[in-house]
């Protein structure tokens, strides 16, 4: 059996992908593989960095994941699953044929409207962002376990300093407002 190249090694298994995402269990992995690859490169690798990505891929390929890296993979999985769902939603709904583009539907399902699809896409994007934020928070708290994780702006981890709890709840809405605040921690950017 030929060994996969590291560039082909995904940071999520099909089982974890389908566990964490709304992608149906009966969707073939060949239909979503391109979206997993794209989501990994576009949304996950910028967070974890190239050296840590290569370590994870090597350990996955060799079936030798350390306990720390197993824990990290479980933190990566939800983020990668939702970003994959976000990127693949239209690709799974529509298909290209010789006669044009057609909407995929089955006998016992009803397609959603374009407006509903846009709202669902926004929901997937928001969940991807939320899980990515949790991944970053995890890496900040456990940075000593991941010496290959060297963020450009390590001082931004200070916003994740933990206390003993809080009696306040931070409000999270589904509307995105760009952050126009100036960075005051001394990091570039």
N, C-alpha and C positions, 0 to 999 in steps of 0.2 A: 504494500500500500504506500503510495507516494505521500510524503509529508507536506502539509499545507505551508505556504509561505506566511510569514508573520503578517503581511499586509492583508491576508485573507482571514486571519483569525479575529473573530468577533468577541467582544467583551460581554456578550450575553448569549445564553443558550436559547433554543427555540422554546423550551419549557418555561424559562423565566420570562421571556418576551410575552408569551401568551398568558402567563399568570398575572403579570403587571399591566397588561394593556387591554383595551377593549377589542382587540383583534380576535376574531372567532377562532376556536380551536381547529376548525376544519379548513382554514385558509392555508394553502400550501406555502411552505417556507420559500419556495422559489419565487413566489409572487411578492414577498416582502423583503427578501434578501437585499436587493439594491437600496431599499429605503433604510434598512438597518445600517448598512455600510455608510450611507450618507449621513444619517443621524449621528453615528459614532464619530465620524470625522468632523462634522460641523458643530455639534453641540457638546460632546463629551471630551474629545481630545484637547480642545482649548482649555478646559477646566483642569484635567489631570496632567497635561503636559506630555511631551514625546517620550522622555526617559521612563516615566511610570507606565505609560501605555505599552512601551516595548517590553518592560519587565512583566506586565500582566499577560501580554500576548504570548511571550515565551513560556511562562508558567502554564498557561492554558494549553498551549500546543504540546507541552511535555507532560501534561496532567500532574503538575507538581505545585499547585497553588499553596502558598503559605496560609496559615490561619488569618493573618492580617489582610492578605489580599483576597481571601474568600469573603471576608467581611466587607471589603471595599467593593467587590463585584456585586454583593447584595445591595449596596448603596447606589451603585451605578445603574443597576437593572431597572428600577422604576423610572428614572429620568430617561434612559435610553429607550425604554418601551413606549413612553408617551411621546417622545420626539419622533420615534418611528411611526407611531400611529398618526401623528400630525402630518408627517411628510407623505404617508402612504394613502391617506383617506380618499383622495380623488383618484389615485392610481388603482385602488381597489374598486371604486365605484364605476369607473369608466374603463372601456377597453378599446384598443385600436383594431380595426378589422380592415379588410380590403375595401370595404364599401364606406368606411368612415369611422367615426367615434360613436360607440354605443354605450348605453347605460346598462350596467349589470343588474339583473334582478332575477329572483327565483319565483316559483309559483306561490309560495306561502309567505312572501314578504312584500312590503310596500315601500317604494323609494321615498326618501324625504325630499322636501322642497329645497330649492337653492338657498333660501333664507335659513332654513333649519340646518343645512349643511354648513353654512358660514358660521352659525352660532356654535355648532359642534366643533368645528375647526378651532375657533377661539377658545373653547373650553379645553381642548387637547393642548393647545399652546400654553394656556395658563397652568395646566397641571404639569407640563414639561418644565416650565419655569420654576414652579414650586419645588418639584423634585430635584432640579438642578441646584436650587438654593440650599436644600437639605444636604445634598452631596458636598457642596462647598463648606457648609457648616461642619459636617462630619470631618472633612479633611483638615479644617482649621483646628478642631478639637483634638484630632489624632495625628497631627503633623509629625510628631516624633516617631510614629510608626512607619511613616512614608518619607524617608529622606530624599527619594527621587522626586517628590512633589515640591517644586520650587516656584511658587506663584510670583508673578511680576510685582504684585503689590501685597506683600505679606502683612503689611500694617492694616489692611482692610479686614483681617481676621479679628481685630479687636472688637468689632461690632457683634461678634458671636461669643464674647466672654460670658460664661455662665455664672449665675448666682444660685441661690437656694430656692428659686421659684418666684412667682410674681402674682399679684392680684389684679394685673391689667392684661387685657387682651389686645394685641396689635390687630388693627382692622385690615383685612385683605379683601379687596374687591375684584371684580372681573373686568374692570376698566383699566387700561394701561395709561399711566401718565409718565412721560419721560422725566428722568431725574436730572434736573438742571443745576443741582447744588455743586458747588466747587469742592474738590477734594481737599480736605484740610489735614490729612494725616502725614503729609510730606512725600507721598508717593507721586510718581509721574502720572499725568493724565488728568 
